């Protein structure tokens, strides 16, 4: 009897829906609670190409029609946006969509203007190398006369670009000049942290603990640097301060280098082309006055390299479905200075090891005891502008 009632009840419901379609339309059926409201089951995103000015994002918005009838709901429109640290990176819309019973994937093709990348970068650095990604979608049915907002999808994006620069490894500075014996200096410690970040540039504050083993003062009159990301030069220049290290003394040298933010959109293109992977490289040279001579020394021992990956939409490894914003964790793979690759997730710990270097005794002074090789351990959790379907904002 229960089965018969259920069947009859289902048929009566369908008949009522049909009558309401004829008499009052689907809007009336929705108002009376006979028709259910569509909802967004999920949003899948993936990067689908990049050029000098724009990055293509392909999106599938999965809309569910819960009603037990095969009739379609027409007049569906979808509005969609992606924000990073509250900066609108991409938005798009699609109208005139019909969905049948069950779940329908509505495809959108939107674009991120690469010129937005410097603004996001500034927010990312100012926020401690942290980004909050937010994806929002709204479905509107002109048939039902209602809009239905999907729950906001959020996920963290974190990077750790500098901590491995912090080292107490002793490294030699060799002049390779006939007027002075090597090593001319020792670098006993290096530290780095982000400085003031403006719309135009990102400051990188560096600290070097330098020991002079000579019996006479050695001056560093200029420190040059070059910063590149995927071989794109994002910063270069020289510091203006002069430092004199007295004989057989140790001094702390502080220098500020800068990333030119206007170059970051060019870097972003390479980051996407390489499947969200970047090789960061910082190189140094110094102009030194010693023993009555001036010479420029490449500081190869201080060259800093780090490979980092991002997974903006949270599922980069999926070959078919692309990046899904429904995921909650950010995974990153980083390669240390020694070339050893480690994988870090949101709660994993990444270990970067600096190789030790044996120092030799100069002929005119004893060698200071090198600082033992250290292991720098960092916690790593890593882990655009759109318009109406194919447009550029």
C-alpha positions, 0 to 999 in steps of 0.5 A: 500500500505504501508503494502504491501511495508513493507512486500515486503521490509522485504522479499527482506531484507531476500533474500539479507541476504540469498544471502550474506550468500551464496556469501560473508558470514555473515561477508559481510552482517554485513559489508554492514549494513544488519546484526546488531551487537550483544550486551550485555543487562545485566550481572547477578551474584550470589555467588554459594558456597565457600570453604577454598580456593575459592568462586564460582560465577555464571554469566549469560551474556545476549547477544542480536541478533537484526537480523530479521532472525532465523539463529544463529550467531555461533562462539560467545565467551564471556570474563568477569571480576570483579574488586574491587577498580581496583583489578582484583577479577575474570575473565572468558571466554566461547567460541564456543557459538551460539545465535539465534534471540533475547536474549540468556543468556550465563552461566559462572561459575567462581571462586574467589581465597580467597587469593585475599580478604586481598588485597581488604580489604586493598584497602577498608580501605585505601579508607575510607571503600569504594569500586568501583565494576566494571564488564566488558564483551566483546563479540566476533563473529568470524563469523562477525570478530568483538568484541563488548564491553558491557558498564562497569557496576559499583556500590559502596560498602560502610561499616561503621564499627567503628562510633558506637564505638564513644560514650560519655556514662559513663561506670564503670570499676569494679575490683571485688577485695577485696583490692579496692572498685568498681568502680575503674575507669570510662570510660567517652568517647570512639573513634575509627578510622582506622590507618595505613593499610599495606599489613600485618595488619590493625591498629585500633586507639582507644581513651579512656577518663578515670576518676580515682575517687580514692584518690590515683593514678591508673595505667593501665599497659597493655591493651589487646584486641581480634577482631573477625569476625563471631567468626574467630579471626582476631586480638589479642594482648596487648598494650605496653604503661603504663598509670597512672591516678592521684587521682581524675583526668581524662586522655586520653589513646590512644592505637592501636590494629591490624587486621592480614590481613592474617586471612581475607580470613578465615573470608570471607568464613564465610561471604559468608556462612552467606549470606554476613553477619558478626558479628564484636566483639572487647573485652578488658581487662586491667592489673591495679595497684591500692592500692598496688595490681595488677589485670587483669580486663575484660572490659566488658562494652567496648565490641563492637559488630556490625553486618553488611551485604554486597550486592556485586552484588546488588540484594541479595534478589532475590531468583531466579535470584541471585545478579545482577550487573545491580543494582545501589544501595547498601543496608545494614542491621546493628544491633547495640550494643543494638540488634536493627536491622535497615535497611540502603540504600545508602541514608538512615541514620542509628541510633545506640543507646548505652544504659545508665548505672547508676553508683554507688558511691564508699565509698571513693570518690564521683561519677562523674556526668555520661555523659548522654546517647547519640545517635550516628547517622551514615550515612550508604550506604552499602551496585572474581578470575576466569578463563575459565568457571570452572577454578581458576585463 
